[in-house]
């Protein structure tokens, strides 16, 4: 199956930037973003939280709004 997605110039630039930064394609960036969104959505259903922690397990940032 194939799908065409139209995005704003700003989002296109971000996707391109992330792809270049990680040496990958914009398709892969979108796939990984959707995968993370799925994980975050399931965590919300399971009454869990997703965040970024440092080496000492201190919470630096929490994913919210999903």
URLIN-V216947 format. One line per field, one symbol per residue. burial: 1 if it has 24 or more other ideal C-beta (glycine too) atoms within 12 Angstrom, else 0. A space follows every 10 residues. Layout:
burial = ???
This chain:
burial = 0000000000 0000100000 0000000010 0000000000 0000000000 0000000000 000000
